Amino acid sequence: MKREALAALHRACFTTPRPWSEEEFAELLKSPGVFLLEETHGFLLGRVIAGEAELLTLAVAPDARRRGVGRRLVDGFAEAARARDAVSAFLEVAADNAGARALYAATGWTESGCRKGYYRAPDGSRIDALVLNLPLGDQTA
């Protein structure tokens, strides 16, 4: 997916946090440790640095949700992070994003913290970000 398509899909999926621009995607994709996973109707951007993975963003087209796209991307993120020697992962999700929270819970993520008022909504109000973690260590133990 080209950065234009990434930005367009991100715009279709997000108001809070604000959608990212083509330039932001271009810069992120050049950053060390960053990787992109793609599906026909979605994508996930992650990064691994010093054994820790961060799920930066996940976008699934609104008309393609609840069809397994997000789950495949999140599962793929865990595999890709392990392949890059990550032993743990984290992400931030808006507290009011029930769909994303349900997906992350179903894929083994657990809440470890809260960043009060982290996101600014389009109306200027503040929304908490929940910090979620996923262990990625040896899965055979």
BELUR-V448796 format. One record per pair of residues at least 6 apart in sequence whose C-alpha atoms are under 8 Angstrom apart, sorted by the first residue. I is the first residue (numbers start at 0). GAP is how many residues later the second one is. D is the distance in Angstrom with one decimal. If there is no record, write none. Layout:
# BELUR-V448796
I_GAP_D, I_GAP_D
This chain:
# BELUR-V448796
0_37_7.3, 2_19_5.3, 2_20_7.8, 2_22_5.9, 2_23_6.2, 3_18_5.5, 5_16_7.4, 5_19_7.4, 5_37_7.7, 6_12_7.3, 6_13_6.0, 6_14_5.5, 6_15_5.3, 6_18_7.1, 8_33_7.6, 8_50_6.8, 8_51_7.6, 8_52_6.5, 9_9_5.5, 9_10_6.6, 9_49_6.0, 10_8_5.0, 10_9_7.3, 11_49_7.0, 11_50_7.4, 12_6_7.8, 12_46_6.2, 12_47_7.0, 12_48_6.6, 12_49_6.6, 14_106_7.0, 14_107_6.7, 15_78_7.4, 15_103_6.6, 15_104_6.8, 15_105_5.3, 15_106_7.1, 16_77_7.4, 16_102_5.8, 16_103_6.9, 16_104_7.0, 17_103_7.8, 17_104_8.0, 27_6_7.0, 28_6_7.1, 28_7_7.7, 31_15_7.8, 31_17_8.0, 32_14_4.9, 32_15_5.0, 32_16_6.0, 33_11_7.1, 33_12_5.6, 33_13_4.0, 33_14_6.6, 34_10_5.9, 34_11_5.4, 34_12_5.9, 35_7_7.1, 35_8_5.8, 35_9_4.7, 35_10_6.5, 36_6_5.5, 36_7_5.1, 36_8_6.4, 36_36_6.7, 36_39_7.4, 36_40_7.4, 37_6_6.5, 37_35_7.4, 38_30_6.9, 38_34_7.5, 40_19_5.8, 40_20_5.5, 40_23_6.4, 40_28_7.2, 41_16_7.5, 41_17_5.4, 41_18_4.2, 41_19_6.1, 41_27_6.8, 41_28_7.3, 42_15_5.9, 42_16_5.5, 42_17_6.7, 42_30_7.0, 43_11_7.6, 43_12_7.6, 43_13_5.7, 43_14_4.4, 43_15_6.4, 43_29_6.3, 43_30_7.6, 43_33_7.6, 44_10_6.4, 44_11_5.4, 44_12_5.3, 44_13_6.5, 45_7_7.0, 45_8_5.6, 45_9_4.5, 45_10_5.0, 45_11_7.1, 45_31_7.1, 46_6_5.5, 46_7_5.4, 46_8_6.7, 46_9_7.2, 46_34_7.7, 47_6_6.4, 47_33_6.5, 47_36_6.9, 47_38_6.5, 48_37_7.8, 49_36_7.5, 50_33_7.9, 50_34_5.8, 50_35_4.0, 50_36_5.6, 50_37_7.0, 51_34_5.0, 51_35_6.2, 51_36_5.2, 51_37_5.6, 51_38_7.9, 52_28_6.1, 52_33_5.8, 52_34_7.8, 52_35_6.2, 52_36_4.4, 52_37_6.4, 53_35_5.5, 53_36_5.0, 53_37_5.7, 54_22_7.5, 54_34_7.3, 54_35_6.4, 54_36_5.2, 55_35_6.7, 57_12_7.5, 57_15_7.9, 58_11_7.8, 59_9_7.0, 59_10_6.4, 69_33_7.5, 70_32_6.8, 70_36_7.4, 73_30_7.9, 73_33_7.4, 74_32_7.3, 77_58_7.0, 80_55_7.9, 81_54_6.4, 81_55_7.8, 85_50_6.6, 85_51_7.7, 86_48_6.3, 86_49_4.5, 86_50_4.6, 87_45_7.2, 87_46_5.8, 87_47_4.5, 87_48_4.8, 87_49_6.8, 88_44_5.6, 88_45_5.0, 88_46_6.3, 88_47_6.9, 89_41_6.9, 89_42_5.5, 89_43_4.4, 89_44_6.3, 90_40_5.8, 90_41_5.4, 90_42_6.7, 91_37_5.7, 91_38_5.5, 91_39_4.6, 91_40_6.3, 92_7_7.4, 92_8_7.2, 92_36_5.3, 92_37_5.3, 92_38_6.7, 92_39_7.7, 93_25_7.3, 93_33_6.6, 93_34_6.0, 93_35_4.6, 93_36_6.2, 94_6_7.9, 94_32_6.7, 94_33_5.5, 94_34_5.5, 94_35_5.8, 95_31_7.5, 103_6_7.9, 107_26_6.5, 108_23_5.9, 108_24_5.4, 108_25_4.9, 109_22_5.2, 109_23_5.4, 109_24_6.7, 110_19_6.7, 110_20_5.8, 110_21_4.3, 110_22_6.4, 111_18_7.7, 111_19_5.6, 111_20_5.5, 111_21_6.4, 112_17_5.9, 112_18_4.9, 112_19_7.1, 113_14_6.6, 113_15_5.7, 113_16_4.5, 113_17_5.6, 114_13_5.6, 114_14_5.0, 114_15_6.3, 114_16_7.3, 115_11_7.1, 115_12_4.6, 115_13_6.6, 116_9_4.6, 116_10_4.7, 116_11_4.5, 116_12_7.1, 117_8_6.7, 117_9_6.1, 117_10_5.3, 117_11_5.6, 118_7_5.6, 118_8_5.1, 118_9_6.4, 118_10_6.8, 119_6_4.7, 119_7_6.2, 120_6_6.9
